């Protein structure tokens, strides 16, 4: 099992939206490194920290699980989608996504500015300067620490 952090703008798709749907395909990723993670390395059963980005404040809101591994993102082929890619070919898809389901809304919303100050997380990709990738690997030690922070009274 691997651990990941997925970023989503809450106005576009929030953790509460995921809870309402029960399961959702993580589409619209248009960065090659993030695509490679989704296509090649994110697997069923992997754990996902759900992060609200471009929010006031931004931070980790909950936990999800990958329920289906990488598959071609259908939005790349849909001319009506904002994620349409005219260069994408159904015979050789460019963009991939995974399906996730919610498992836990954290008791504590973990604000990015606080996480950046926490020396226990100094090596976490999320807190590194210039880290903007929407799909990021998370080390197990950081994942377990985040779980404790999110669940504290």
C-alpha positions as CSV (number, residue, x, y, z in Angstrom):
1,X,0.0,0.0,0.0
2,X,1.1,3.5,-0.8
3,X,0.1,6.9,0.5
4,X,-0.8,10.0,-1.5
5,X,-2.1,13.5,-1.2
6,X,-4.6,14.7,-3.8
7,X,-5.4,18.4,-4.1
8,X,-8.7,19.8,-5.2
9,X,-10.2,23.2,-5.0
10,X,-13.2,22.9,-2.7
11,X,-15.4,25.1,-5.1
12,X,-14.7,22.6,-7.9
13,X,-14.9,19.3,-5.9
14,X,-14.7,19.2,-2.1
15,X,-14.3,16.4,0.4
16,X,-18.0,16.9,1.2
17,X,-18.8,16.4,-2.5
18,X,-16.9,13.1,-2.4
19,X,-18.8,12.1,0.7
20,X,-22.1,12.9,-1.0
21,X,-21.2,10.9,-4.1
22,X,-19.7,8.0,-2.1
23,X,-17.1,7.4,-4.9
24,X,-15.7,9.6,-7.7
25,X,-13.3,9.4,-10.6
26,X,-10.4,11.8,-10.0
27,X,-10.3,13.5,-13.4
28,X,-8.9,16.6,-15.0
29,X,-5.2,16.1,-14.0
30,X,-3.2,17.7,-16.8
31,X,0.4,17.5,-15.4
32,X,2.6,14.7,-16.7
33,X,4.2,13.8,-13.4
34,X,0.9,13.6,-11.6
35,X,-0.5,11.6,-14.6
36,X,2.3,9.2,-14.3
37,X,1.6,8.6,-10.6
38,X,-2.1,8.1,-11.4
39,X,-1.4,5.8,-14.3
40,X,1.5,3.7,-13.0
41,X,1.8,4.0,-9.2
42,X,-1.5,4.7,-7.5
43,X,-3.3,1.4,-6.8
44,X,-6.5,0.1,-5.4
45,X,-6.3,0.2,-1.6
46,X,-3.8,3.1,-1.5
47,X,-4.7,5.8,1.1
48,X,-5.2,9.4,0.0
49,X,-5.0,12.6,2.1
50,X,-7.7,14.9,0.7
51,X,-6.4,18.5,0.5
52,X,-8.4,21.6,-0.2
53,X,-6.2,23.8,-2.3
54,X,-6.7,27.4,-3.4
55,X,-8.9,27.9,-0.3
56,X,-8.8,30.2,2.6
57,X,-7.2,28.5,4.4
58,X,-5.8,25.6,2.4
59,X,-5.3,22.3,4.2
60,X,-5.9,18.6,4.7
61,X,-9.6,17.9,5.4
62,X,-9.9,14.1,5.4
63,X,-8.9,10.6,4.2
64,X,-10.0,8.7,1.1
65,X,-9.1,5.3,-0.4
66,X,-8.4,4.4,-4.0
67,X,-11.2,2.0,-5.0
68,X,-10.2,1.5,-8.6
69,X,-6.7,1.9,-10.1
70,X,-5.7,4.1,-13.1
71,X,-8.0,4.3,-16.2
72,X,-8.1,6.7,-19.1
73,X,-9.7,10.0,-18.1
74,X,-12.8,10.3,-20.3
75,X,-12.9,14.1,-20.1
76,X,-9.8,14.3,-22.4
77,X,-12.1,13.0,-25.3
78,X,-15.1,15.2,-24.6
79,X,-15.1,18.5,-26.6
80,X,-17.6,19.9,-24.1
81,X,-15.3,19.3,-21.1
82,X,-13.0,22.0,-19.8
83,X,-10.4,19.1,-19.6
84,X,-10.8,18.3,-23.3
85,X,-7.4,17.6,-25.0
86,X,-7.7,17.7,-28.9
87,X,-4.4,15.8,-29.1
88,X,-5.7,12.9,-27.0
89,X,-6.3,9.7,-28.9
90,X,-8.6,6.9,-27.5
91,X,-6.2,4.3,-28.9
92,X,-3.4,5.8,-26.9
93,X,-4.8,8.0,-24.0
94,X,-2.7,10.8,-22.7
95,X,-4.5,11.4,-19.3
96,X,-5.5,9.0,-16.5
97,X,-7.3,9.1,-13.3
98,X,-8.3,6.8,-10.4
99,X,-11.5,6.3,-8.5
100,X,-11.6,7.2,-4.8
101,X,-14.0,6.9,-1.9
102,X,-14.1,8.8,1.3
103,X,-13.2,7.0,4.5
104,X,-12.8,9.7,7.2
105,X,-13.5,13.4,7.6
106,X,-10.8,14.6,10.0
107,X,-11.9,16.0,13.3
108,X,-9.3,18.7,12.8
109,X,-8.8,20.6,9.6
110,X,-5.0,20.7,9.1
111,X,-4.0,24.1,7.8
112,X,-1.0,24.3,5.4
113,X,0.6,27.2,7.3
114,X,0.6,25.1,10.5
115,X,1.9,22.0,8.7
116,X,4.8,24.0,7.3
117,X,5.8,25.0,10.9
118,X,5.7,21.4,12.1
119,X,9.2,20.0,12.2
120,X,7.9,16.5,12.1
121,X,6.7,17.1,8.6
122,X,9.8,19.0,7.3
123,X,10.5,16.3,4.6
124,X,6.9,16.1,3.4
125,X,6.5,17.1,-0.3
126,X,3.5,19.3,0.5
127,X,5.5,21.6,2.7
128,X,8.4,22.0,0.3
129,X,8.9,25.3,-1.3
130,X,7.4,25.3,-4.8
131,X,5.5,22.1,-4.3
132,X,2.3,22.6,-6.4
133,X,1.7,19.1,-7.8
134,X,-1.9,18.0,-7.4
135,X,-1.0,14.4,-6.8
136,X,1.9,13.8,-4.4
137,X,3.5,10.7,-2.8
138,X,3.4,10.8,1.1
139,X,5.9,8.8,3.2
140,X,4.3,6.4,5.7
141,X,5.7,8.2,8.7
142,X,4.2,11.5,7.5
143,X,0.9,9.8,6.7
144,X,0.6,8.3,10.1
145,X,1.5,11.6,11.8
146,X,-1.1,13.4,9.7
147,X,-3.7,10.8,10.8
148,X,-2.9,11.5,14.4
149,X,-3.1,15.2,14.0
150,X,-6.4,15.0,12.1
151,X,-8.0,12.8,14.7
152,X,-6.9,14.5,17.9
153,X,-9.5,15.9,20.3
